[in-house]
């Protein structure tokens, strides 16, 4: 009788989009699938990135055997530098994924401390009690895999991000056969990507954007600017092929676009004929109708090449009247304002802007499978337990419903970050929770972790302003040397500086000599009195900061 349990513990990505990270535990061995980040919502003021709280992994650091990556998107690998600064464990990934990881580790000076182990589809490897087989899947990025993990209680399959594309541009199709083989042998649990669960039907192949893009290339009479996600190697490849067919030279502008293009060339995913790429400085040597500019910044990032070109401050990318700009990507929720701001600026330059608004034909396709692809995979695998992963809670619920309706699963179980799901050969049940949540990072450093209190202060500053009360106190006598200064910033209304100064003086007069010698007490008394006065007279709750200057 099997009494030991396999534990599935999501630490990120279940209940939100991004920050994908999941732990699998058998006794004293833990493997981690993916280590992503997410970009902050607008209310997380000044925060650069959000990574999963890995307290559970740190508490069990002696048992963590390695991190397995399904593919190289930021929401699956972006959290690695912060996690690896705490846990020096090997990282397993495909060749292309590790090329991206290597760049990140170099940036964070971790290259010499971390072992990177290349994995390949259909080549099994063993980590402790787990035997893992990567399975080729297709997505908007190249070299992506699902993971079939043979555990002591049965096989777990984690799809990673996927869509079923049987004719991708790199000629490496989705491996339906291996999924079907596992289905015949028996699968304990299938963890499947929920991203597009609200879309009926099938997601079109990457090739399906080519006819419309071909039409745009043939109609464009001046410079053509093309922007897509820098990781969309298939899309970049199609753009290069069309440039060659239409006699355009290609200039690549933007750090991320340059890096991705170089990696894809080095690994054979982009075969670029000699002389097709020119240096951006050479653009002036060619007529505008002979130029394609591959430019990064499709999400309207403030300092990206496209954003700077849109306001005419980029030294090489000049967008002029009659030029065409193609944004071959989707609008990520939350980025609408910045993207439309860039489109506005481009329109002011009298450029023809083509973006994915539904009226421009097929210029972008998703990298995630729609409902029919989900059903197809579920029917092939026929797992005992089905666990939706990646997405907001409503997506996970909907996905569980779709899976149940196929009739091909035993039971659908919805879990969220921090839940501990225990499985044996026949049963699966939630049993407790571990610490899970978000770690907010400022300015790309693990040192600059932002506490909730900081966010609260930033929100207060943005909404209600700040009041500084500057007190000059004689350090020998404890007496106030001159009238306090009260500086108010960030809220309009009646000028209450004078009465506020009187409130500060009154609160100081009410202190004993002993209290006056304790600057901590002086500050707190002034802060409380001033805050109460301002709230009573204005209805606002600014951040009140007393500052004591010793004289």
DAGIFEN-V928767 format. One line per field, one symbol per residue. ss: DSSP state (A for helix, B for strand, O for the rest). Layout:
# DAGIFEN-V928767
ss = ???
This chain:
# DAGIFEN-V928767
ss = OOOOOBBBBBBBOBOBOOOOBBBBBBOOBBBBBOOOBBBOOOOOOOOOBBBBOOAAAAAOAAABBBBBOOOOOAAAAOOAAAAAAAOOOOBBBOAAAAAAAAAAAAAOOOAAAOOBBBOOOOOOBBBOOBBBBBBBBBOOOOOBBBBBBBBOOBBBBBOOOOBOOOOOOOOOOOOAAAAAAAAAAOOOBBBBBOOOOOOOOOOOOAAAAAAAAAAAAAAOOOOBBBBOOOOOAAAAAAAAAAAAAOOOBBBBBOAAAAAAAAAAAAOOOOOOOOOOBBOAAAAAAOOAAABBBBBOOOOOOOOOAAAAAAOOOOOOOOOOOOOBBBBOOOOOOOOAAAAAAAAAAAAAOOOBBBBOOOOOOOOOOOOOOOAAAAAAAAAAAOOOBBBBBOBOAAAAAAAAAAAAAAOOOOBBOOOOOOBBBBBOOOOBBBBBBOOOOBBBBOOOOOOOBBOAAAAAAAAAAAAAOBBBBBBBBOOOOOOBOOOOBBBBBOOOOOOOAAAAAAAAAAAAAOOOAAAAOOAAAAAAAAAAAAAAAAAAAAOOOOBBBBBBBBO
